[in-house]
Amino acid sequence: MSLHTSRAWLPHVAPYVLFLVLVELGRWLPLPPGVALCLKVAIPAAALLAFALRGCYPELRIGSGGAAGWFADVAVGLGVAALWMAPYVSGLLPHPTEGFDAGVFGVDGRTGAWALRGLGFVVVTPFVEELFVRSFLIRFAELISLRGGRLEIDTETDFRSLPVARYSRASFWITVAWFTFSHVSWEMPVAFATGVLYNLWLYRRGHLGAVVRAHAVTNGTLFACVLLDGRLGYFL
């Protein structure tokens, strides 16, 4: 099955690309901040839901490993959250002084702004990033080869036929590099370590759902810490 004719990549790539495009539009177009926030959350979420209802993400339905597996995923998520916070709150790495502006809907809309930001950060983002990076990209990288000094892509193999959690050196480092450089510059040192840890956890657990849960716990922990201490708002 041809990769190009089957459009197998679309459910995994489209929500991610939509999010990136909306982020850039929010920077360059004179959109009200509240509108930009709504679009960044609602449109990728709608795309995810539409594809999920069509059964496009079977890798998320694989067994979770029971209660022990869930606890392990939570523990990894908490550990990664601590990894994110420690270098910045300790002053080892610099960070921006500005964070999320909860006043995008006005003074009376702060609760709604926080709720919408939390929905996007804790629920939507883990699915969007993991389905692209550690489901599509990590497998698509195995279809790329270097022959005679030229990059070649196997367009006849459907990436979905490859195991999600199979290690290869190329796919490991391609996804780590992508995850690192898809973050802003001040986040990159910790994003690199996070990409390595999430990849290793994918190989250890053997299914994508475990990494999505860990990612959601990481983001949820950071979000809770920001709510408790507004000085940590730069994490959002």
Secondary structure, 3 states (H helix, E strand, C coil): CCHHHHCCCHHHHHHHHHHHHHHHHHHHCCCCHHHHHHHHHHHHHHHHHHHHHCCCCHHHCCCCCHHHHHHHHHHHHHHHHHHHHHHHHCCCCCCCCCCCCCCCCCHHHHHHHHHHHHHHHHHHHHHHHHHHHHHHHHHHHHHEEEECCEEEECCCCCHHHCCCCCCCHHHHHHHHHHHHHCCCHHHHHHHHHHHHHHHHHHHHHCCHHHHHHHHHHHHHHHHHHHHHCHHHHHHC
